[in-house]
Amino acid sequence: MKKIKLNYLTILVLAAFFISGCAGLTKMRDESGTVSYQVNPNPLVEQGGDVKVTGDVKFPEKYFNKKAVIVATPVLKYDGGQVEFPTTTLQGEKVEANNKVIPYDGGGYTFSGSVPYKPELMKSELVVNYSARIKEGDPVEFGSTKIADGVVATSTLVKVDPQTVSMNDNFKRIIPESYTADIHYVINKADVRRAELKSEDVVALEQKMVEAKATPNKQIKAAKISAYASPDGALDLNEKLSANREKSAEKYFKKALKDKKITEAEAEGFLSMMTTPEDWEGFKALMEKSSIQDKELILRVLSMYSDPVVREKEIKNISSAYKEIADDVLPQLRRSVMSVDVDVVGKSDEELLKLGLSDPKTLNLEEVLYAATLTNDLKEKAAIYKAASEAFPQCIRAHNNLGSTLLQQGNVNDAKAALTAANALKDNATVKANLGAVALAEGDLKTAEELLTAAMSAGDAPSYNLGIIKIKQGDYAAAANYFGNKPSFNAALAQMLNGSNEKAIATLNSLGDVKDGWVYYLKAVASARGGVAEGVVNNLRQAISLDPSIKAYALKDAEMLKFVTNEAVAALLR
């Protein structure tokens, strides 16, 4: 092996080189306090799930060793750990490499980066670590230089409380019914024939009146007689005929009401009367249903002429059809129509709720859906809707409302199952909106946004839920727009994050005297952003009194950094 011999002079040169190199780096380390930093933002801010930072670093004149290479690493340190931002490698003027050159006469660089947010970062500090070397020498660590405080994480206060949409029931407590019968007359006659009183519809009308009288939940409300004459013949004759037919029908009807003991008929105004001397409307309706020859021509005559005399003349001129009209149509118009109005009164709210909880199978679909609306107890409400979905499996409303209620209970999995069943029955905006709410509760923001955007017609809930998503995505202007003017905690949070502190406080004030400590804490934060110490103190005091756990949060909240020296704030946080 060949031995390398170093003479004394060579050793002295190498030693001087290493000493001067180390001395140069030590000098840089010792004078690191002369380096200036401008960090934006400071404190750092969580937005859209990330913590982003940009910083400008300025090195003074005659600071940066011409032969030095420095690796600069921004680091967020927190209790128990740290996360690093991307590093930047810097070099002096005489270094032959492709890194950012810092002139000996002074210069700087800009760093930026992003790290995922996690709760531990809320109470932290941003430092820069420098590791320096000259050529292949040992690195010299400069230590950590603090350049910014903590992470503002106010957007994470968003309440993920997705709103749902229920479908309406069609329950009506009072359902009107009307029973009718016709008495027909011979041409130019007004007397009631015995055969007419034995006709099927007249007999049925009398029976229905008796049944209604005997049924507890049916109330006979009114009766009416409408007497008509067919539109053929002279008008004065038809006026007399319709009036006389009204009288004959009234005579029979009043006697029938009395015989059937319909005492409601004794009330003033119970029976109303009407006459129609020439029933052109009835004639038109019968013609439209008929198969009479020249039917369309006759209907055209009715549309072209309003004068009854002209109408009759033109129709009679259609000789091929008139005999059939006289035989089949006009006799049906010589009549008196008797009707009885009855209200069918449904079960009371108390009865419906009791049966909805104890025996829902005894209720019809609309009754059971309505029964669920009569309780504010989510457990009871869900039980009734579940019974409805089982009894009426093809009812989209039952499945949707069950899913909506389950999600309000926080039962995300069962809510999703119920809403999936509803969605299988029909493509519906309301169901889609609720499935979007489920996706939001699951944390699947992409699916939630797609579903909710497609379901905007379902009401206010999709907009509210999209507002939550936009806060979590860091788009505060869009969030404030989605929340609109309807006051809520989240709406105020979006307003404040979007730079409208006073508007946020006004929104929170409009919520009234709520017992939610976080409402008052958000007011305190808005006051802190506006530099209003009194607002910070008063609202922080109220927040902690309602929810003592808020104290621990406030102690690590970078929003409060400006007020840690305020005696009143410090006293509240002790």
Secondary structure, 3 states (H helix, E strand, C coil): CCCCCCCHHHHHHHHHHHHHHHHHHHHHHHCHHHCEEEEEEEEEEEECCEEEEEEEEEECCCCCCCCEEEEEEEEEEECCEEEECCCEEEECCCCCCCCEECCCCCEEEEEEEEEECCHHHHCEEEEEEEEEEECCCCCEEEEEEEEEECEECHHHHCCCCCCCCCCCCCCCCEEEEEEEEEEECCCCCCCCCHHHHCCHHHHHHHHHHHHHHHCCCEEEEEEEEEEECCCCCCHHHHHHHHHHHHHHHHHHHHHHHHHCCCHHHHCCCCEEEEEECCCHHHHHHHHHHCCCCCHHHHHHHHHHCCCHHHHHHHHHHCHHHHHHHHHHHHHHHCEEEEEEEEEEECCCHHHHHHHHHHCHHHCCHHHHHHHHCCCCCHHHHHHHHHHHHHHCCCCHHHHHHHHHHHHHHCCHHHHHHHHHHHHHHCCCHHHHHHHHHHHHHHCCHHHHHHHHHCCHHHCCHHHHHHHHHHHHHCCHHHHHHHHCCCCCHHHHHHHHHCCCHHHHHHHHHCCCCCCCHHHHHHHHHHHHHCCCHHHHHHHHHHHHHHCCCHHHHHHHCHHHHHHCCCHHHHHHCC
